[in-house]
Amino acid sequence: MSGVLVVDDEKLIRLLLSRALKKEGITVVDAENGSEAREKLKKRRFDLVILDLRLGDINGVDLLKDMRATSPETMVIVITAYGSDDLKKRSKNKGSKVIMRSPLIPLR
């Protein structure tokens, strides 16, 4: 496995996700904003990206769109505390397979 990129501007969420994945022996890289995530995505491929939709500097849907153009095989799980039907639809249209409400409560 090439690893997982966790992208969230909330430090606690990043830490919790990273620690849980590392306990399972998974290589984890994290990014606190969209710009940092873009730089890391330019340097390496990831098997999975866990992506918050609200990143402060870049909209997560825009980052997801960019990722699909350069790395369409990467699995993406979108997390958000601001789940709406519109965000859910736009994320799915851009290639996210799973959308979850942060902190990790599935959207209905």
N, CA, C and O atoms as a DFTB+ gen file, in Angstrom:
432 C
 N C O
     1  1       0.840      -1.175       0.000
     2  2       0.000       0.000       0.000
     3  2       0.885       1.238       0.000
     4  3       1.851       1.315       0.760
     5  1       0.559       2.206      -0.849
     6  2       1.321       3.451      -0.907
     7  2       1.001       4.386       0.234
     8  3       1.745       5.332       0.494
     9  1      -0.081       4.135       0.908
    10  2      -0.400       4.942       2.064
    11  2      -1.671       5.744       1.907
    12  3      -2.348       5.712       0.879
    13  1      -1.964       6.466       2.977
    14  2      -3.181       7.250       3.074
    15  2      -2.807       8.700       3.350
    16  3      -1.933       8.986       4.168
    17  1      -3.477       9.601       2.658
    18  2      -3.341      11.030       2.918
    19  2      -4.590      11.495       3.634
    20  3      -5.697      11.339       3.118
    21  1      -4.427      12.069       4.824
    22  2      -5.532      12.615       5.602
    23  2      -5.472      14.134       5.483
    24  3      -4.489      14.755       5.886
    25  1      -6.534      14.732       4.926
    26  2      -6.576      16.172       4.698
    27  2      -7.732      16.763       5.493
    28  3      -8.900      16.543       5.172
    29  1      -7.393      17.511       6.527
    30  2      -8.421      18.155       7.357
    31  2      -7.793      19.336       8.076
    32  3      -6.682      19.231       8.595
    33  1      -8.495      20.452       8.108
    34  2      -7.966      21.631       8.789
    35  2      -8.153      21.553      10.303
    36  3      -7.596      22.365      11.041
    37  1      -8.929      20.585      10.764
    38  2      -9.104      20.373      12.201
    39  2      -8.017      19.413      12.698
    40  3      -8.004      18.233      12.348
    41  1      -7.118      19.938      13.510
    42  2      -5.977      19.155      13.987
    43  2      -6.405      17.880      14.711
    44  3      -5.812      16.823      14.493
    45  1      -7.412      17.959      15.559
    46  2      -7.855      16.798      16.327
    47  2      -8.350      15.683      15.408
    48  3      -8.034      14.514      15.630
    49  1      -9.113      16.026      14.390
    50  2      -9.602      15.016      13.447
    51  2      -8.426      14.362      12.727
    52  3      -8.376      13.138      12.598
    53  1      -7.469      15.186      12.253
    54  2      -6.275      14.645      11.581
    55  2      -5.535      13.667      12.484
    56  3      -5.156      12.575      12.058
    57  1      -5.334      14.070      13.734
    58  2      -4.603      13.216      14.684
    59  2      -5.337      11.905      14.957
    60  3      -4.725      10.837      14.951
    61  1      -6.633      11.983      15.193
    62  2      -7.408      10.775      15.484
    63  2      -7.378       9.797      14.314
    64  3      -7.155       8.601      14.502
    65  1      -7.604      10.310      13.109
    66  2      -7.588       9.444      11.932
    67  2      -6.193       8.859      11.703
    68  3      -6.045       7.663      11.451
    69  1      -5.189       9.703      11.791
    70  2      -3.814       9.244      11.564
    71  2      -3.404       8.172      12.566
    72  3      -2.829       7.153      12.184
    73  1      -3.692       8.393      13.833
    74  2      -3.325       7.414      14.864
    75  2      -4.032       6.081      14.662
    76  3      -3.427       5.019      14.803
    77  1      -5.330       6.147      14.327
    78  2      -6.090       4.905      14.120
    79  2      -5.527       4.114      12.947
    80  3      -5.400       2.892      13.028
    81  1      -5.192       4.791      11.870
    82  2      -4.642       4.111      10.696
    83  2      -3.237       3.566      10.973
    84  3      -2.905       2.456      10.556
    85  1      -2.426       4.342      11.668
    86  2      -1.063       3.893      11.984
    87  2      -1.085       2.660      12.885
    88  3      -0.231       1.784      12.756
    89  1      -2.051       2.587      13.790
    90  2      -2.171       1.409      14.661
    91  2      -2.417       0.142      13.842
    92  3      -2.088      -0.964      14.273
    93  1      -2.997       0.319      12.664
    94  2      -3.267      -0.812      11.769
    95  2      -2.095      -1.099      10.835
    96  3      -2.188      -1.952       9.953
    97  1      -0.980      -0.371      11.039
    98  2       0.210      -0.590      10.234
    99  2       0.196       0.117       8.886
   100  3       0.975      -0.223       7.996
   101  1      -0.673       1.082       8.736
   102  2      -0.808       1.811       7.473
   103  2       0.072       3.055       7.512
   104  3       0.136       3.750       8.525
   105  1       0.741       3.324       6.411
   106  2       1.550       4.532       6.278
   107  2       0.610       5.713       6.082
   108  3      -0.237       5.695       5.189
   109  1       0.758       6.738       6.915
   110  2      -0.135       7.891       6.875
   111  2       0.672       9.174       6.718
   112  3       1.693       9.375       7.377
   113  1       0.190      10.029       5.834
   114  2       0.706      11.379       5.653
   115  2      -0.483      12.296       5.877
   116  3      -1.599      11.981       5.464
   117  1      -0.250      13.436       6.534
   118  2      -1.390      14.335       6.704
   119  2      -1.094      15.718       6.143
   120  3       0.055      16.110       5.940
   121  1      -2.192      16.444       5.902
   122  2      -2.107      17.809       5.393
   123  2      -3.170      18.627       6.102
   124  3      -4.311      18.187       6.245
   125  1      -2.788      19.833       6.549
   126  2      -3.733      20.657       7.300
   127  2      -4.555      21.596       6.433
   128  3      -5.462      22.261       6.932
   129  1      -4.251      21.660       5.141
   130  2      -5.060      22.490       4.242
   131  2      -4.928      21.977       2.809
   132  3      -4.140      21.075       2.525
   133  1      -5.714      22.571       1.917
   134  2      -5.723      22.120       0.536
   135  2      -4.425      22.359      -0.198
   136  3      -4.013      21.533      -1.012
   137  1      -3.770      23.479       0.077
   138  2      -2.499      23.785      -0.592
   139  2      -1.439      22.757      -0.227
   140  3      -0.702      22.283      -1.091
   141  1      -1.366      22.416       1.041
   142  2      -0.397      21.414       1.492
   143  2      -0.726      20.049       0.878
   144  3       0.173      19.304       0.486
   145  1      -2.008      19.733       0.799
   146  2      -2.422      18.465       0.197
   147  2      -2.025      18.417      -1.274
   148  3      -1.529      17.393      -1.743
   149  1      -2.234      19.502      -2.004
   150  2      -1.855      19.544      -3.425
   151  2      -0.370      19.272      -3.605
   152  3       0.021      18.520      -4.497
   153  1       0.464      19.882      -2.760
   154  2       1.912      19.672      -2.854
   155  2       2.270      18.211      -2.598
   156  3       3.109      17.641      -3.296
   157  1       1.638      17.613      -1.607
   158  2       1.928      16.212      -1.284
   159  2       1.435      15.277      -2.384
   160  3       2.060      14.254      -2.663
   161  1       0.323      15.627      -3.001
   162  2      -0.213      14.819      -4.096
   163  2       0.654      14.917      -5.350
   164  3       0.669      13.994      -6.165
   165  1       1.375      16.025      -5.511
   166  2       2.298      16.169      -6.646
   167  2       3.517      15.275      -6.480
   168  3       4.100      14.815      -7.462
   169  1       3.901      15.031      -5.225
   170  2       5.128      14.300      -4.931
   171  2       4.954      12.793      -4.856
   172  3       5.911      12.044      -5.051
   173  1       3.718      12.337      -4.571
   174  2       3.522      10.892      -4.435
   175  2       2.077      10.510      -4.648
   176  3       1.168      11.331      -4.519
   177  1       1.888       9.261      -4.972
   178  2       0.542       8.698      -5.157
   179  2       0.107       8.042      -3.848
   180  3       0.922       7.477      -3.117
   181  1      -1.174       8.127      -3.573
   182  2      -1.747       7.503      -2.387
   183  2      -2.823       6.526      -2.815
   184  3      -3.490       6.724      -3.830
   185  1      -2.988       5.464      -2.029
   186  2      -4.067       4.514      -2.288
   187  2      -5.411       5.088      -1.860
   188  3      -6.446       4.797      -2.460
   189  1      -5.379       5.909      -0.814
   190  2      -6.604       6.468      -0.250
   191  2      -6.339       7.891       0.213
   192  3      -5.281       8.191       0.766
   193  1      -7.315       8.766      -0.020
   194  2      -7.285      10.115       0.530
   195  2      -8.561      10.298       1.335
   196  3      -9.664      10.092       0.829
   197  1      -8.399      10.689       2.594
   198  2      -9.537      11.053       3.432
   199  2      -9.562      12.576       3.437
   200  3      -8.634      13.217       3.929
   201  1     -10.629      13.152       2.887
   202  2     -10.657      14.565       2.540
   203  2     -11.831      15.294       3.174
   204  3     -12.989      14.927       2.973
   205  1     -11.520      16.324       3.938
   206  2     -12.557      17.211       4.470
   207  2     -12.975      18.161       3.352
   208  3     -12.142      18.561       2.538
   209  1     -14.249      18.523       3.304
   210  2     -14.723      19.421       2.248
   211  2     -14.431      20.883       2.527
   212  3     -14.266      21.665       1.591
   213  1     -14.365      21.265       3.776
   214  2     -14.077      22.663       4.123
   215  2     -12.680      22.744       4.698
   216  3     -12.423      22.333       5.830
   217  1     -11.778      23.286       3.885
   218  2     -10.363      23.302       4.266
   219  2      -9.840      24.688       4.580
   220  3      -8.677      24.824       4.960
   221  1     -10.635      25.699       4.440
   222  2     -10.172      27.054       4.714
   223  2      -9.612      27.730       3.489
   224  3     -10.140      28.752       3.052
   225  1      -8.546      27.178       2.921
   226  2      -7.898      27.840       1.783
   227  2      -8.419      27.363       0.433
   228  3      -8.442      28.132      -0.527
   229  1      -8.834      26.107       0.349
   230  2      -9.313      25.526      -0.904
   231  2     -10.564      24.707      -0.607
   232  3     -10.623      24.007       0.405
   233  1     -11.543      24.789      -1.465
   234  2     -12.734      23.971      -1.336
   235  2     -12.359      22.515      -1.608
   236  3     -11.683      22.219      -2.593
   237  1     -12.795      21.613      -0.738
   238  2     -12.467      20.204      -0.888
   239  2     -12.983      19.591      -2.181
   240  3     -12.354      18.688      -2.733
   241  1     -14.128      20.077      -2.672
   242  2     -14.660      19.571      -3.944
   243  2     -13.712      19.939      -5.084
   244  3     -13.496      19.133      -5.989
   245  1     -13.143      21.150      -5.051
   246  2     -12.180      21.553      -6.079
   247  2     -10.918      20.695      -6.010
   248  3     -10.376      20.299      -7.042
   249  1     -10.455      20.410      -4.805
   250  2      -9.284      19.546      -4.647
   251  2      -9.583      18.141      -5.166
   252  3      -8.740      17.523      -5.816
   253  1     -10.768      17.647      -4.880
   254  2     -11.184      16.333      -5.368
   255  2     -11.192      16.315      -6.899
   256  3     -10.741      15.347      -7.511
   257  1     -11.696      17.366      -7.505
   258  2     -11.713      17.471      -8.969
   259  2     -10.288      17.429      -9.529
   260  3     -10.023      16.712     -10.493
   261  1      -9.382      18.187      -8.932
   262  2      -7.980      18.189      -9.366
   263  2      -7.352      16.803      -9.222
   264  3      -6.610      16.360     -10.097
   265  1      -7.652      16.122      -8.116
   266  2      -7.113      14.785      -7.878
   267  2      -7.580      13.813      -8.942
   268  3      -6.799      12.983      -9.407
   269  1      -8.833      13.902      -9.333
   270  2      -9.391      13.006     -10.334
   271  2      -8.687      13.178     -11.681
   272  3      -8.549      12.221     -12.442
   273  1      -8.244      14.400     -11.969
   274  2      -7.554      14.657     -13.235
   275  2      -6.160      14.030     -13.265
   276  3      -5.694      13.599     -14.319
   277  1      -5.499      13.978     -12.114
   278  2      -4.118      13.483     -12.076
   279  2      -3.981      12.077     -11.508
   280  3      -3.003      11.388     -11.797
   281  1      -4.945      11.644     -10.705
   282  2      -4.843      10.343     -10.046
   283  2      -6.226       9.699      -9.909
   284  3      -6.732       9.538      -8.799
   285  1      -6.837       9.332     -11.048
   286  2      -8.212       8.814     -11.009
   287  2      -8.378       7.495     -10.253
   288  3      -9.490       7.150      -9.854
   289  1      -7.299       6.764     -10.055
   290  2      -7.396       5.470      -9.379
   291  2      -7.401       5.583      -7.851
   292  3      -7.699       4.608      -7.162
   293  1      -7.081       6.737      -7.328
   294  2      -7.027       6.917      -5.878
   295  2      -8.436       6.913      -5.282
   296  3      -9.307       7.659      -5.728
   297  1      -8.650       6.074      -4.279
   298  2      -9.928       6.026      -3.572
   299  2     -10.017       7.250      -2.672
   300  3      -9.024       7.651      -2.065
   301  1     -11.207       7.848      -2.583
   302  2     -11.404       9.044      -1.770
   303  2     -12.603       8.845      -0.849
   304  3     -13.682       8.434      -1.278
   305  1     -12.383       9.147       0.422
   306  2     -13.468       9.217       1.397
   307  2     -13.584      10.677       1.796
   308  3     -12.620      11.276       2.272
   309  1     -14.764      11.249       1.602
   310  2     -15.012      12.643       1.965
   311  2     -15.638      12.680       3.348
   312  3     -16.577      11.938       3.637
   313  1     -15.105      13.555       4.206
   314  2     -15.713      13.783       5.518
   315  2     -16.078      15.251       5.617
   316  3     -15.373      16.117       5.099
   317  1     -17.187      15.521       6.286
   318  2     -17.602      16.905       6.456
   319  2     -18.524      17.042       7.654
   320  3     -19.326      16.155       7.948
   321  1     -18.396      18.152       8.331
   322  2     -19.318      18.466       9.425
   323  2     -20.517      19.223       8.885
   324  3     -21.477      19.484       9.610
   325  1     -20.457      19.575       7.606
   326  2     -21.492      20.402       6.982
   327  2     -22.137      19.651       5.830
   328  3     -22.158      20.134       4.698
   329  1     -22.661      18.474       6.119
   330  2     -23.242      17.655       5.069
   331  2     -24.549      18.223       4.549
   332  3     -25.468      18.498       5.321
   333  1     -24.627      18.396       3.250
   334  2     -25.866      18.789       2.604
   335  2     -26.038      17.912       1.374
   336  3     -25.079      17.309       0.892
   337  1     -27.249      17.847       0.875
   338  2     -27.485      17.036      -0.316
   339  2     -26.668      17.544      -1.489
   340  3     -26.181      16.748      -2.291
   341  1     -26.509      18.867      -1.604
   342  2     -25.739      19.441      -2.702
   343  2     -24.262      19.041      -2.616
   344  3     -23.668      18.620      -3.609
   345  1     -23.674      19.177      -1.420
   346  2     -22.273      18.777      -1.246
   347  2     -22.093      17.290      -1.498
   348  3     -21.123      16.869      -2.128
   349  1     -23.017      16.517      -1.012
   350  2     -22.955      15.067      -1.206
   351  2     -22.976      14.737      -2.704
   352  3     -22.182      13.923      -3.177
   353  1     -23.878      15.367      -3.433
   354  2     -24.007      15.124      -4.872
   355  2     -22.747      15.574      -5.621
   356  3     -22.232      14.844      -6.468
   357  1     -22.252      16.780      -5.308
   358  2     -21.061      17.283      -5.996
   359  2     -19.849      16.404      -5.716
   360  3     -19.050      16.146      -6.616
   361  1     -19.705      15.944      -4.481
   362  2     -18.573      15.071      -4.134
   363  2     -18.653      13.745      -4.876
   364  3     -17.649      13.262      -5.401
   365  1     -19.833      13.161      -4.920
   366  2     -20.005      11.895      -5.646
   367  2     -19.734      12.092      -7.132
   368  3     -19.119      11.239      -7.771
   369  1     -20.192      13.219      -7.685
   370  2     -19.962      13.497      -9.108
   371  2     -18.480      13.664      -9.424
   372  3     -18.058      13.407     -10.551
   373  1     -17.691      14.087      -8.450
   374  2     -16.254      14.279      -8.655
   375  2     -15.450      13.020      -8.338
   376  3     -14.230      13.006      -8.498
   377  1     -16.127      11.967      -7.891
   378  2     -15.416      10.704      -7.731
   379  2     -15.281      10.155      -6.332
   380  3     -14.616       9.136      -6.143
   381  1     -15.878      10.782      -5.352
   382  2     -15.805      10.226      -4.002
   383  2     -16.712       9.002      -3.917
   384  3     -17.834       9.022      -4.422
   385  1     -16.235       7.958      -3.290
   386  2     -17.023       6.737      -3.134
   387  2     -17.819       6.735      -1.834
   388  3     -18.900       6.151      -1.763
   389  1     -17.289       7.382      -0.817
   390  2     -17.917       7.388       0.505
   391  2     -17.916       8.816       1.022
   392  3     -16.930       9.540       0.886
   393  1     -19.037       9.213       1.619
   394  2     -19.121      10.534       2.249
   395  2     -19.597      10.315       3.669
   396  3     -20.614       9.660       3.897
   397  1     -18.859      10.865       4.627
   398  2     -19.199      10.689       6.026
   399  2     -19.226      12.040       6.735
   400  3     -18.453      12.944       6.418
   401  1     -20.125      12.150       7.689
   402  2     -20.183      13.360       8.492
   403  2     -19.113      13.283       9.558
   404  3     -18.969      12.260      10.228
   405  1     -18.369      14.347       9.719
   406  2     -17.318      14.393      10.723
   407  2     -17.958      14.653      12.083
   408  3     -18.848      15.501      12.146
   409  1     -17.591      14.016      13.138
   410  2     -16.537      13.017      13.237
   411  2     -17.050      11.607      12.912
   412  3     -17.498      10.863      13.785
   413  1     -16.967      11.289      11.667
   414  2     -17.183       9.946      11.140
   415  2     -18.557       9.366      11.421
   416  3     -18.673       8.198      11.792
   417  1     -19.604      10.171      11.247
   418  2     -20.982       9.694      11.338
   419  2     -21.512       9.648       9.909
   420  3     -21.560      10.691       9.256
   421  1     -21.914       8.480       9.391
   422  2     -22.341       8.403       7.994
   423  2     -23.510       9.338       7.681
   424  3     -24.455       9.450       8.461
   425  1     -23.431      10.004       6.532
   426  2     -24.543      10.813       6.047
   427  2     -25.653       9.882       5.562
   428  3     -25.376       8.794       5.057
   429  1     -26.870      10.295       5.709
   430  2     -28.001       9.477       5.231
   431  2     -28.569      10.050       3.973
   432  3     -29.523       9.503       3.421
